[in-house]
Amino acid sequence: MTARRPRGVVPALSVFLCLTLGVVLAHQAGLRVNTTRSIPLGLYVLSNEPIVKGAYVLFCPPERPEFNLAKERGYIGAGFCPGGYGKMMKKVFATHHDVVSVTDEGVVINGTLIPASQPIGADSTGRPLPLFRVSNHVLDSTELLLMSDTNSRSFDARYFGPVHRGHIQSLIYPVLTW
C-alpha cells in the first residue's frame, strides 16, 4: 500500500520553487526592492555608473554609534554590512566641494535651505534622536551627504552627517515606483 500525497502539495511546491528561483535571479540581475520611505517605494536596478548629485545610492552604513542606535531602535534593519547593519537607500544631496551646514533650521547646501530638512528632536515614540550639527563644512572628494527626498522624518544625514564614498555599494535607478 502506498501513501497518498495530499492534493495540491506538488503544485504549491512548484509555485514556491519558481518564485524563489525568480527572486534569486532578479537579485543576481541587480534588481532591488525598496520598501522604506527614504526614497520612492519601488523596484530599482543597480548601476556601476559614477555617483553624482541627485542620484539614488545603495550603501552600507559606517560602523558608528548613531547607526548602532538606529539598528537598536529599528530605524534601519539588521543585515550583512559591517556592524550587522542592513543596506540603506538614499539620495545624494551634496558631493565634492559643496558647502554644507546642518542646523536646527535645516540642511543648507551652497547657501540654499533644503525644503523639509529641519531635524526633529525625537522619534515617533519620543526618544531623542542623535544630533549632527556642522557649519559651512566643505565636502572633500570622499564625502557624500545622503538624505531622503520623500520623507521629512527619515533617518538621514541630519542625524549621521556625511558618509564616505567607500560605503557606497552602487548607484541605483528606479525601474518602477509607486
N, C-alpha and C positions, 0 to 999 in steps of 0.2 A: 504494500500500500504506500503510495507516495503522498507526501504532504502537499496540500494545496496552498498556493501562494494567494494572498488576498488580492482581489481585483484592484487595479489601479496602481499597484506598487511599482511595476515596471514603467508605466508611462510617467508617473510622478518622479521616479528616479531619473529617467531620461531627461525630463524637463529641467530638473535640478542640475544635472551634469552639463547640459547645454548652456544654461545660464551662467554657471561657474566658469566654464570654458570661455564664454563670451566676455565676462568681466576680466578674466586674466588676459585675454587677447587685446581688449581695449586698453588695459593698463600698459601692456607691452608696447602698444602703438602710441603711447604718450597721452592718452585721454585721462582727464581727472574731473571729478565732480566736486563742485563747491556747494556745500550745504550750510555755510555760515553767511552772516550778513555783512562781512567785511568788504566783499566785492559782490557784484551781481550774482545771484544764485544761477547755477547752470553747469554746462559742460565746457571744459577748457582743454586745449591741446598744448603740450609742451613745445618749446621752441628754443633753439640754441642761438638765436639772433642776439645782438648786443642789447644790453639793458639801457633803456632810455627813459627820460622823464615822461610820465603819463602811461607807461606800460604796467601791466599786472605781472607780479612775480610770485613764485613759489619759493619759500625759504625755510631753513631750519633756524629756529631762534638760537641766539647765542646763550651759552650757559652763564646766566646772571641771576641775581636774587629776584628781580622783578618777574622773570619768566618762571622761576620756581614757584613764586606766589601765584602767578597766573594759572599754572598747571594745578596747584593745590586747590584753587578756588573754582576750577572748571572754565576759566576764560579761554584756555587753549587745551586741546586734548593731549593725551599721552600718545607716544609714538616711537618711531625708530631713529629720531635725531639724537645727537649727543645730549645728555641730560634727561633722556626719556621723553622729550617733547615731541608733539606731533608737528607736522609741517603746517605753515601758515601761508595764507594768500593775502597780499596787499597790493596797493597801487604805489608806484614810485612818484612821490611828490617833489623831491629835490635830489640833485646829484652834484657832482664836482663843481666847485666854485659858487654854488648857491649859498646865499646868506640866510641863515635860519635862526629864528627866535621862537621859543616856546614859553609863553607867559600865561598868567591867569586869564587873559582876554582871548587867547587862542594861539594858533600857529601862524607865524608871519614868515613868508618866503620872499626874499628880494623886495622887502618893503610892502608886500601885499598880504593882508589878513585873509587866511583861507576860511571861507564860509563854514559854519557849523563845526569849527575846530576847537572851541573852548573846552579845556579839560574839565571833567567833572570830578568832584572831590571824593565821591563814594559810589560803590556799585549799587545794583538794584536792591541789595539786602542791607545797605547802609554801611558796609565795610569800607574803610578808607582805601583809596587807590594809590599806587606809587606816584610820587611826584618827580617829573623830569622837567627841569627848567634850564634854559640856556638863552643867552642874549647875543645876537649878532655873530653866531658861530658860522664860519666859512667851511663848508663841507670839503674835505680833501678827496682825492681820487678814489679812496677806498670806502667812502661813506655814502649811504643812501638813506633818505628819510622816507619811511614806508607808513602809509596811512590808509584808512578806509575812505572811499568816496561815496559810500552808500549808507553809512551808519554813524551817527554822531556819538554813539556810545561804545564804539569799537575799541578794543584794547590795541592801541597802535602807538606810533612814535610819541604821542603826547605823554605816554607813560613809560616808554622804554628808550627813547632817543634814537639816534642814528644806528643803523645796522651795517656791519662790514660787508662789502660785496662778496667776500668769500663764503658767506652764509646763504647766498642765493643759489638755489638748485636749478632754476630755469625761469625763463620768461614764459608766460602763459597767455594764450589768445582765447577769447571766448568763441565757442563753436555755436552754442545755443544757450541763451539765457532767458530767464523768466522772472 
